[in-house]
Amino acid sequence: MFKKNILIALMAVIMLVLAACGSDKSDGAKEDGAKDDKKDDEVFTLQAGHSLPNDHPYHLGFLEMAENVKERTDGRVIIEVFPNSEIGAERELTEGMTLGTVDLVMSSTAPVTNFVPELGVLDVPFLFKDRDSAVEILNGEIGDELFEKLKENGIIGLSWGENGYRHITNSKHPINKPEDLKGLKIRTQENEIHIAAFKEMGALATPMAWTEALTGLQQGVVDAQENPAIVADQFKLYESKQKYMTLTGHVYSVAMYMMSQKTYDKLPADLRDIVIEEGQKAGPKERDLIVEMEKESLKVLKENGVEIVEDVDIAPFQEAVKPVYSMIEYQELLNRILDAQK
């Protein structure tokens, strides 16, 4: 009888221990569940930067992306957009993505060549036959390969956009032929191909960041610059002594919406997919805005006294910059792009 009572007591103790373990496990599950719920409620605020004004298609494309991402993630991802190099010029923004200090960037390709030199091929003057050819090539195999090069540097290429065709403005006289550029101090981007091209045309190429260029133009440190019509309009370059514009269209200014790999990695899978998807839509929308606004910008420039040389014989300019083609390091890539347009 005594042994029987001991056995019953032992069984009772075992049942209590098992119940306690079950209770602990249940509580642990609840705690884990609570943590998951908390994680599901976490808000991620991403910083997006670019170098142009808040009415430029760069910015408008980002704003639409931000709105769509916020709606699709129920407010769990907020994108704050900073224009006018507020959080850095294009090269600084690109470097910020590699470090994870900047989340999203829209930039022309020229400054990004410091990290992915292959992109420099896209800055070769008169590379693309027309806009449609450029878009087809960038959205195809060649564009995909260049995005892979970005990824090797901790940057995800979201979509290809543009900053329009680059034209020349100056404070001295109309530019009708390459010889008219001789001795003209022209601000260029910090890009070896652009610098070399203008030197071939006889200009005194002066590379500098855009924020410095605006002051340089106003103070007469440089006489000229080259940018799309939208930039000349939005920065009111007619107030910076730029009295003449020549529609050379010497470079189709390719641009990219990009994302830091570090930012991608920190986002939960469902959220990162949404950001990527909306980023892929941003480029085509931005391009459409560029085309639409370019015509209006030319009209505004004319109304503000800018003399525009529209009927330009491009052939002499193309001939003048031919030596630059042999300087390109990535000849195979260059030839693939040229051959794709034959």
Secondary structure as GFF3:
##gff-version 3
##sequence-region A 1 342
A	DSSP	alpha_helix	2	40	.	.	.	ID=ss1
A	DSSP	beta_strand	44	49	.	.	.	ID=ss2
A	DSSP	alpha_helix	57	72	.	.	.	ID=ss3
A	DSSP	beta_strand	77	82	.	.	.	ID=ss4
A	DSSP	alpha_helix	90	99	.	.	.	ID=ss5
A	DSSP	beta_strand	104	108	.	.	.	ID=ss6
A	DSSP	three_ten_helix	110	114	.	.	.	ID=ss7
A	DSSP	three_ten_helix	117	123	.	.	.	ID=ss8
A	DSSP	alpha_helix	131	138	.	.	.	ID=ss9
A	DSSP	alpha_helix	141	151	.	.	.	ID=ss10
A	DSSP	beta_strand	155	170	.	.	.	ID=ss11
A	DSSP	three_ten_helix	178	181	.	.	.	ID=ss12
A	DSSP	beta_strand	185	188	.	.	.	ID=ss13
A	DSSP	alpha_helix	192	200	.	.	.	ID=ss14
A	DSSP	beta_strand	204	207	.	.	.	ID=ss15
A	DSSP	alpha_helix	210	219	.	.	.	ID=ss16
A	DSSP	beta_strand	224	227	.	.	.	ID=ss17
A	DSSP	alpha_helix	229	234	.	.	.	ID=ss18
A	DSSP	three_ten_helix	237	240	.	.	.	ID=ss19
A	DSSP	beta_strand	244	260	.	.	.	ID=ss20
A	DSSP	alpha_helix	261	266	.	.	.	ID=ss21
A	DSSP	alpha_helix	269	303	.	.	.	ID=ss22
A	DSSP	beta_strand	307	309	.	.	.	ID=ss23
A	DSSP	alpha_helix	315	320	.	.	.	ID=ss24
A	DSSP	alpha_helix	322	325	.	.	.	ID=ss25
A	DSSP	alpha_helix	331	339	.	.	.	ID=ss26
###
